[in-house]
């Protein structure tokens, strides 16, 4: 059995940031809740104003807090978004020269597993949403809209799996493996293949056939690798692209 590893904060600001995070979790504060003001927090922690502000900026960079200056502003609790996680992972992979093909291979492992679990745990409502997604794809002619709807389909399956950790892995990896992010384009023929693949996956899910659902998803996700090998082979060994973080402040909720 592995011993628990305690990670010691490297600075006073990091230590305070950890305490602030613990306070948010213990109090059960929901996104959009006020975390008070700087003056309130200075009364609770025996630290200087610069240290507190650095602590708040640490949590802001992690997507835990939003700092809103001016009248009506304050310190608001947020829910970290997937793009923060994807950005951090993409920077790590990029600086370690991990190629795009490795990201595709990771997706090819994760998505069939999600489809298998979705066949077991998915609800009829999830399958209805998947069917509606397929119907929308049939009517789409715009490239960006098609790619967006493709992501919707896969996101529904990830959620339907009932495995929140795997869903988070998928959400992160899918941003890194997004063909559009690397300049991959889908022809009309490619789009028809995607629709046919989605239809086959849905049929297996509705039969509650985990093995068939995983096989159909495996065949589907490997198509992107085949497309890249055929038309964009230079991308395979190119270092993973960095996923941008949203810079626009998001409203609470």
C-alpha positions, 0 to 999 in steps of 0.5 A: 500500500502506498503511503500518502504524499503530503505536498508542502506549499512552497511559499506563505502565499501558497500556504494561505491559498491552500487554507482559502481553498479548504475554507471554500470546500468546508463551507460548501460554497457554490459557484457564484457565492461571495467569498467576502472582501479583502478586508474580511480575509485580512481579519481571518489570516495573519498575513500582509495584504500583498501575501493575501493578494498573491494567494487570491491570484493563485486561486484565480489562476486555478479557476477557483475564484474571480476577483472583481474590482470596483463597486458591486465587486468582490471575491466570487467563488467559481467552478474551475473549467476544463480549459484550465486543466487542458491548458496546463496539460498541453503546456506540460506535453508541449514542453516535454515534446510529446507528439500529437499522435500520442494524444490521439492514442490516448483518446483511442483508449479512453473513448471506447471505455466510455462507450462501454460504460455508457452502454451499461449506465446510460439512460434512455434520455441520453440515447434520445439526446444522441439521436437528436445530435445525429439528426442535427449533424445530418442537416449541418453544412458548416464545417465548424458547426459540424465539428461542434456537434461532433463534440456534443455527441461524444460529450453525451456519451462521456456523461452517460458513462456515469464515470466522472473521472473518465469524463474529465479525462475525455473532456481534457484529452478531446480538447488536445486531440481536436482535429480542428485545433491542429488544422484538420478539415473534414470533407463531405465524405468524412462527415458522412462517415462520422454520421454512420459511425455515430449511428452504429455506436448508438445502436450498440448503446441501445442494445446495452451491448458494451462490447459492441459499443466499445468496438464501434467507438474504437473504429470511429476514433481511429478514423481521425488518426487514419485521416491525419495519416492520409492528409496531414501526416506531418502533424503526427510527430509535431509537438502537441499544440497548446490549448488556450485558456479563456481570458474573458471573465465568466459570469457566475453560475 
